Every structure is written in C-alpha cells, then in structure tokens.
C-alpha cells in the first residue's frame, strides 16, 4: 500500500477534514492536499504525529512514507 492510499483511507476512517488535520499538525491545508495527491510526503516528525492521530504504529507510517525504520 502506498502512503497516499493509506492516508486517504485513514482520513475517511477517522472522519477528519483536511482543515481539521492541518490544524492538528500545524501545517497548511495545501500540504495535506499534496500528501493526498501523492505530490509530496510528510517529514518524519509529521509521520509520528499522524501515527498517534490515526492510532497506528509510527514504524508503519514511516515505512509508508519511505523512511527506513529499524525495529
């Protein structure tokens, strides 16, 4: 699964809007939209915050975003 697909599904599953998530992560709406469109990926610290918000393992989110994770 790609980050873009996981991220889109997670937003829907948690009933979050782009605006609500951007406020939670302290980023612009456009940055969230870029992640959804696959134009960019979040930085590692943002991946960790996403994992907390979506109640999943940070290593899963980091891997989906292309970061090397050593367990």
C-alpha positions as CSV (number, residue, x, y, z in Angstrom):
1,X,0.0,0.0,0.0
2,X,1.2,3.5,-0.8
3,X,1.3,6.3,1.7
4,X,-1.2,8.3,-0.4
5,X,-3.8,5.5,-0.3
6,X,-3.3,4.7,3.4
7,X,-3.5,8.4,4.3
8,X,-6.7,9.0,2.3
9,X,-8.4,5.9,3.9
10,X,-7.3,7.0,7.3
11,X,-8.8,10.5,6.9
12,X,-12.1,8.9,5.9
13,X,-12.0,6.3,8.6
14,X,-11.4,8.9,11.3
15,X,-13.8,11.4,9.8
16,X,-11.2,14.1,9.6
17,X,-11.2,17.0,7.1
18,X,-8.1,18.4,5.5
19,X,-8.6,21.6,7.5
20,X,-9.0,19.8,10.9
21,X,-5.9,17.7,10.2
22,X,-3.9,20.7,9.1
23,X,-4.7,22.4,12.4
24,X,-3.7,19.3,14.4
25,X,-0.4,19.1,12.6
26,X,0.2,22.9,12.4
27,X,0.7,22.8,8.6
28,X,-1.1,24.4,5.7
29,X,-4.1,22.8,4.0
30,X,-2.2,22.7,0.8
31,X,0.5,20.4,2.3
32,X,-2.2,17.9,3.3
33,X,-3.7,18.1,-0.2
34,X,-0.2,17.4,-1.6
35,X,0.1,14.3,0.5
36,X,-3.3,13.1,-0.7
37,X,-2.4,13.7,-4.3
38,X,0.9,12.0,-4.0
39,X,2.9,15.2,-4.8
40,X,4.8,15.1,-1.6
41,X,5.3,13.1,1.6
42,X,5.3,14.3,5.3
43,X,8.5,14.7,7.2
44,X,9.4,12.0,9.7
45,X,8.1,14.0,12.8
46,X,4.8,14.5,11.0
47,X,4.6,10.8,10.3
48,X,4.9,10.1,14.0
49,X,2.1,12.6,14.7
50,X,-0.1,11.0,12.1
51,X,0.5,7.6,13.7
52,X,-0.7,9.0,17.0
53,X,-3.8,10.6,15.4
54,X,-4.6,7.5,13.5
55,X,-3.8,5.1,16.3
56,X,-1.2,3.1,14.4
57,X,2.4,2.2,14.8
58,X,4.8,5.0,13.9
59,X,7.0,2.5,12.1
60,X,4.2,1.6,9.7
61,X,3.6,5.3,8.8
62,X,7.3,6.0,8.4
63,X,7.7,3.0,6.1
64,X,4.8,4.0,4.0
65,X,6.3,7.5,3.7
66,X,9.6,5.9,2.5
67,X,11.7,6.2,5.6
68,X,14.0,3.4,6.7
69,X,12.9,2.0,10.0
70,X,15.0,-0.3,12.2
71,X,12.8,-2.3,14.6
